[in-house]
């Protein structure tokens, strides 16, 4: 994806995760740095061709998300792109029961009862394919709040994809007994972002997102089981949570 002349810098807050990354991922053009993505990044202005974030935005409260997106805009080159995978705004709008991805029922009920859901935190647990579980949490952000945060940071959403949990893949990974009720809403959301000052065509980045997805076969096969919706979209209404 970057070629022999490119460089990749991984930024992570946890020292334990940095050590694990350094021991498992080794290449001459790959390095890792400790940093908080919601603070000033250890990168120069307009130095990055691509910025990617894997399951990051839904772990940030709105103020942190806004600071993060501002930093993304700062480090991106004018022709650069950012790609983020995060929880879908509609993920908790359907009733589902999966043993490999579960959320606290009382927290879910509070979320569903809330008039203003923004920044509501829903804790849960995710099962690892290799065994064991991890504590997780999703901090809810509406589609409107994300798009507004992008605009305020000087970014624009140029393409997006919905990711759905695939029954066949989930059964292969976790077994039939792990699935009691499948979601009827998308669970994950993949976004392509660009600097608003250089975007001329809102649909121009479909190829960029397809390339990113094809490069992340590990996620599709070994991460949370999912399939990619065939419908990409560039929203006519930035504050709509519903698919056209």
N, C-alpha and C positions, 0 to 999 in steps of 0.2 A: 504493500500500500504506500510506503514512503520511499522505497528504493534504497540503494546502497549509500547514496549521498545524504539521506535524511537522518534526523536524530529524533528520538522519542524520550520524553521526560515524564516519568510517573510521579505524581504528587500525592502523598498520603499522610494523614495525621498520626496514625498509630505506628509506633516503632516496631511492634510485633508483626504487623502487616508488611512493613517495609523490609524486615528481615526475611520474611517468607517470600516476598517478591524477588528479592535479590538472589535467594538460593534457588529459585525455580525458573527465573527468567534472566537469561544471560545472552547479551549480544554487544558487540563493540559500539553500536550506536544507540544503546539503551541505558538510561540512568534513572535513579530514583532520588527524590528529595523529600524531606519532611516539610509539610506545610499545611495550613488551614485554608481550604478553598474559599472560605467566606471572608478571608483577610487578604492583605496584599500578597500576591503570588511572587515567588522568587524568579520572575521572568521580566524581560524588558518589554517596553511598549511595542506593539505590532511585530512580535517576534515569532508567532505561531501560525502555521498554515492551517492546522486542524486542532481543535480542542474537543476531547470526548469526556463524557461523564457517565459512568455506569452505576445506576441505582443511587443517585446522589441527591437530586433536588427534593425528593419526598422525605429526606432525612433532615431538612433544613426548615427552620421557621421562616416566615415571610421576609423579615428583615435580613436574615442570613442569605436567603435565596437572592434577594435584590443585590446585596454586596457581591455575591458570587458572579451573577450575570454581568455586573459592572466590570469586574475583573476580566471576565471572558472577553468583553468588548475591548478592553484595554490591550490585552495581549494578542488579539487576533490581527493578522495582516488585513489590509483592505479587501483582498480577494479571498480571505480565509473563511472557513466554515466551522461551526461547532455542532456536535451531535450528542444528544443526551437521551438516555433511557431512564424512565422514571415510572412511578405508579400512575395509572390512568385516573383522571378525575371521576370517572364513572365506576371505578373498580368496586366500591362498596354499595352501589345502587341496586345490585341484585343479591339474592340470598344464595350463598354457596357454602359447602362443607367439604373441605379438603384437609386430610391429615398432614400432608406435606407442606401446607401453607395455611396457617390458621391465625385468627385474630381474636382478641379478648371480646367476648360477647357483650359484656356490660359497656365496654368502650365503644363498640359498634353501635349499641343502642343509643348511647349519648350522642354519637355522631349523627345518627339518623333523626334524632329528636331535635337537634340544634337548628335554630333559625339561621344563625351565621356559623357555617361550618369551617370557615377559613382558619387555618392553623390548629385545627383539632388534631390531637395526637391519638393514634390507635395502635397500641402495642400488640405484638403477636410473636409467633415462632415459625421458623422455616426449617424443614428437614434437609439435611445434606445427603446427597446421593451416596457419598462414601460412608455415611453413618453419622449419627449424632444430630443435634439440633442447635440452632442459633436463635438468640433473642433478636427480634427485629421490631421496627416501628414504622408507621406511615404517618407523616404529617400532611394533612389534606390541604391541597391548593386547588382552587377552582381553575377552570380553563381561562376564565376572564382574568383572574389575578396573575396567572403566569404570563399571558399575553401582554397585560399592562406593565408587568415588571420588565419584560423584554423591551418594550417600547421605551420605557424610562431609562433603560440601560444603553439605548442606542442600537438595539438588535431587533431583528424581525424574524418571525417564524416563516420559513420559506417552504417547508414540507413537513408532513407528519404522518405517522403510521400507527394504527391500533394493533396491539398484540394480544392474542387470545390464547388461553390454555387449551391445548389439544388433548382430547381424551385418549387417543391411541398412544401418544408419546408419554403421557402421564402414567398410564397403566404399565408401559414398558419400564419406566424408571422406578416407580414406587409401588406397583401392584394394585390390583382391583380393589382390595379392601381399603385403600387409602382415599378412595373417591366415593363420597356419599351423595353429593349434589354438585354438579358442574355450574360454574358461573354463566350467566347469560349476558354479561357485559364484558368489554375488554378489560384486561387486568394491567397491562403495561402500555406505555406511550413512548414512542420514539420521535424525537424532534430534530430537525435541521435548522440551524440559525445562521444568519449572516448579519453583517453590519448594515444598518438601515440606510446609511448614506450611499451604499453601492448597489443596492438591490433594485433591479429594473423589472424583473419578471418573477412573480410569486410562485410560479410553478417550475422554475428553472432547476431546482435542486433534487428532483426525483431520482436522477441518476446518482447523485452523491449519496443519498440515503440507501439506495439499492446496493451501492458498492460497500458501504459500511456494514449493512446487514450480511452481505455475502462473506465479508471478512470475519464475522463473528459467529462462525459455525459452532464454536464451543458453547456459546450461550444457547443456541437453538437445540443442541443435542444433549448437553450435559448440565446446563443450568436449569432454572425453572422451566418446565415443559411449556412450550408455546408454539403457535404458528403465526404467520404474518398475515394480517388482513390484506386483501388484494386492493383495498381502497385507500390510496393516499389522498390527501386533501390539503388545500390551502383555504382557510376559513373565510367565508364572506362576512360572518359576524364574529368578531373576536371574543365576545362574551357569551357565546353559545356553547353549552356542554354537550349538545346532542349532535350526532353525526347527520350530515345532510341526506 
